[in-house]
């Protein structure tokens, strides 16, 4: 029988690294950073520790990125106080910014590196692209709602995420101009994996698709293409389910 | 000049405001189903009854002031009701409540409370005039009650007449006219009459030029508003009907086919989205008659039955957007019968989208039946090679558990037994569902199928089941007979080339499962093995969700939440539990608890505040008598409503006929109460005996009634059902006015308090009926109602004895 992922042996060490990182960022931002920013940084650190690490995300590059991206700048003004809470938030037009843990988890399972070229379908506020930015080579992100695409592009530029390119368009057809991609994140699947996207995924590449309602993600589907181009999927629960099946084995 | 207010005018005013109240309640349920989700229906019904209860408490506390002002109240309250319903429509937009944020954002609780108050206020004003009439005219309580119930019955007829052609705002307009009519009937001076008449006239231009143009905004998280974000999306058609708002959306970016293989080499054609109350029904596929353009149909889990049958006669339950009809056509079905209960969808497919969809709803070998699926199965004597039941809800709604309180008479053991009866030897039933994680519906349908096969005398159900799955949907195939070796071989070949996994087939090994769409554990396979073994009972108990087969007595297929497992859920999921909750079910529990507290507050707190010297002796009898009556009436009404859905097979007609008949007949019963009121004989005793006997008859002959009624046309079924209700509902109308008359004779000041008690327990009855039915079935609900009626009969004799003593 499995139990939910809890605190693990490596946690104190990773936490120490994070504290050091926090101090480093604090020093960097130092005099220029207003006290608000320091407070947000503290809340980010708490978020990473309590919501992300405790649930099992371990990739240092992902944790670093989650620590550095100012999530409060990606949510509407009325939701700033709740920006680091453990839940999704509305960003207008019926779209949401995902729960921080889901963003971290999706980023980790794609096993990315500095050379990776990633396509994101469904830019939203740009938060996922910002988290990917320090980890990968380049992020191409496409958003169907023009208002969201424009504001996300502006926001990402202002915050200095220069390796992110935003476009307005129908993500169903992907972005063939920059294909193939090492990884694809689909945040607007709508119950259907578009075949053109599969075609734009490199062999040995991965695609992650959140499944559930428009607001609440229940599980993630990770699609892998092997070196011959054959496709398999894996269903990944964002939380561990403890089945009591009554088996006798 | 002051005009005298006759009893007849009081009755007319009460009848009209009662009609307006019940119609408004039904419309509000409709509007909330469109704007949010169905489970808010329970909240609205509860808040409406809370308004009734609170009005009683209000009068109880201020009856000295109000009692002499009945004419003013009868004039003013309908107008305030009218004003508040239109204010609500406008405020609803301003409040912009987002139920999905309720768990996390405190300000959403504030919005929710604001919205609840907005819903509550019109019912409070409406009920105020009814309750005050009881208090102010104690000698004619039964006549007031008759007007109240008959008016409510007429309100149901109004809904039945308007719901086919009018949108929600048009119905609200009709309600406004009726409410101003109530005010007019209650007016005692020329000035008041002029005001009431002027209001009635003023509503007409206001509705035509302003109100009807207020858009009905949906939650932005429903499927339709999401799809409206797509490129060049535009609503092409919008039809209000008795089963909801049907919308067709056009966008070149719209694509929908959930069970499509990842290996499908063919592109989807142009599609249009079809939505009901903003939830996805399916996609209308563009088709010009060239089968090469729909080769993708062969790459769906729903194509498997066609690999196991040759040129079958097919019955499709849930014709919807026509995808399955197209599927049958692609696979050369001999004949196709498609049952679709929403006549607006059928109309659209046969007219506006006839050419676009390749005339699939009008083809030569296709027979379209506008009926509920279970009803059609019940009355047809045809046999089919394949019966296909489709994904009946959108993924978003399925995920949020919003249908957990929906009765579904298609996914019960009895329904599947009926399907088996309608199959030719070797025929197949195919059912497709979304896979939710952790698996729930997929396991429950498997359990239901095994139960149905066993009850149809199949000794080895394991040989009659195949279940396959894609990355997000599962298809269960049940055979009327045993699968042969070549069937299994065909299934394996079919699945391998389409990257589908086989969760179960006769003789499957564990290592054959979980190949292409890998799960951490293949729980569907494990569930099938457990359900087909002697360990089934243990599996039902141990599995963290409710996956026992749904039955006609407990038809809540989408209810999975085990309240006793809540500790296990929180340990497993922690805060991430939130997306996995069955919110419909939880909302009923939350509502029941809040109302219980409010009920206590409204019933007990006013006592010390009353101007009257409170004599505590005998008050307990008043509480138990009126409380038991309120709860018993609701329990029985809901229970009969559920049962009669299986006779009428149309939720709208069923609700209208049952509720309308209950109200009108109970009104007639109240006249009997009036006649017998003067005698010493406690008329409630024979009334309760008749209620008990009728419950026994209706439930004993359930199966017989179902079979006899199925062969009758709908209008005749409605008439017969109404007549069956008469001998049950007439005696149910007797106890309440009898009790009030009893109080009027010696403790008149408690009348509004008794009304309030009755109102609150009715609210709780509504919630408890559902909660009891989910756990123990509707039979238990009926038994409890009968017991409560017996208790109330005992209490009545105590009340009468107390009266005599005083």
Boltz contact constraints between the chains, C-beta under 6 A:
constraints:
  - contact:
      token1: [A, 4]
      token2: [B, 572]
      max_distance: 6.0
  - contact:
      token1: [A, 86]
      token2: [B, 575]
      max_distance: 6.0
  - contact:
      token1: [A, 87]
      token2: [B, 104]
      max_distance: 6.0
  - contact:
      token1: [A, 93]
      token2: [B, 229]
      max_distance: 6.0
  - contact:
      token1: [A, 94]
      token2: [B, 220]
      max_distance: 6.0
  - contact:
      token1: [A, 94]
      token2: [B, 221]
      max_distance: 6.0
  - contact:
      token1: [A, 94]
      token2: [B, 225]
      max_distance: 6.0
  - contact:
      token1: [A, 94]
      token2: [B, 226]
      max_distance: 6.0
  - contact:
      token1: [A, 144]
      token2: [B, 231]
      max_distance: 6.0
  - contact:
      token1: [A, 145]
      token2: [B, 229]
      max_distance: 6.0
  - contact:
      token1: [A, 170]
      token2: [B, 231]
      max_distance: 6.0
  - contact:
      token1: [A, 170]
      token2: [B, 253]
      max_distance: 6.0
  - contact:
      token1: [A, 172]
      token2: [B, 253]
      max_distance: 6.0
  - contact:
      token1: [A, 191]
      token2: [B, 258]
      max_distance: 6.0
  - contact:
      token1: [A, 191]
      token2: [B, 395]
      max_distance: 6.0
  - contact:
      token1: [A, 192]
      token2: [B, 255]
      max_distance: 6.0
  - contact:
      token1: [A, 212]
      token2: [B, 399]
      max_distance: 6.0
  - contact:
      token1: [A, 213]
      token2: [B, 396]
      max_distance: 6.0
  - contact:
      token1: [A, 213]
      token2: [B, 399]
      max_distance: 6.0
  - contact:
      token1: [A, 213]
      token2: [B, 400]
      max_distance: 6.0
  - contact:
      token1: [A, 214]
      token2: [B, 221]
      max_distance: 6.0
  - contact:
      token1: [A, 214]
      token2: [B, 226]
      max_distance: 6.0
  - contact:
      token1: [A, 214]
      token2: [B, 396]
      max_distance: 6.0
  - contact:
      token1: [A, 215]
      token2: [B, 100]
      max_distance: 6.0
  - contact:
      token1: [A, 215]
      token2: [B, 221]
      max_distance: 6.0
  - contact:
      token1: [A, 216]
      token2: [B, 579]
      max_distance: 6.0
  - contact:
      token1: [A, 218]
      token2: [B, 399]
      max_distance: 6.0
  - contact:
      token1: [A, 218]
      token2: [B, 579]
      max_distance: 6.0
  - contact:
      token1: [A, 219]
      token2: [B, 437]
      max_distance: 6.0
  - contact:
      token1: [A, 221]
      token2: [B, 471]
      max_distance: 6.0
  - contact:
      token1: [A, 231]
      token2: [B, 262]
      max_distance: 6.0
  - contact:
      token1: [A, 232]
      token2: [B, 516]
      max_distance: 6.0
  - contact:
      token1: [A, 233]
      token2: [B, 471]
      max_distance: 6.0
  - contact:
      token1: [A, 233]
      token2: [B, 517]
      max_distance: 6.0
  - contact:
      token1: [A, 234]
      token2: [B, 518]
      max_distance: 6.0
  - contact:
      token1: [A, 235]
      token2: [B, 519]
      max_distance: 6.0
  - contact:
      token1: [A, 237]
      token2: [B, 437]
      max_distance: 6.0
  - contact:
      token1: [A, 239]
      token2: [B, 573]
      max_distance: 6.0
  - contact:
      token1: [A, 239]
      token2: [B, 576]
      max_distance: 6.0
  - contact:
      token1: [A, 241]
      token2: [B, 438]
      max_distance: 6.0
  - contact:
      token1: [A, 241]
      token2: [B, 572]
      max_distance: 6.0
  - contact:
      token1: [A, 242]
      token2: [B, 572]
      max_distance: 6.0
  - contact:
      token1: [A, 244]
      token2: [B, 542]
      max_distance: 6.0
  - contact:
      token1: [A, 244]
      token2: [B, 544]
      max_distance: 6.0
  - contact:
      token1: [A, 245]
      token2: [B, 526]
      max_distance: 6.0
  - contact:
      token1: [A, 246]
      token2: [B, 538]
      max_distance: 6.0
  - contact:
      token1: [A, 246]
      token2: [B, 539]
      max_distance: 6.0
  - contact:
      token1: [A, 246]
      token2: [B, 542]
      max_distance: 6.0
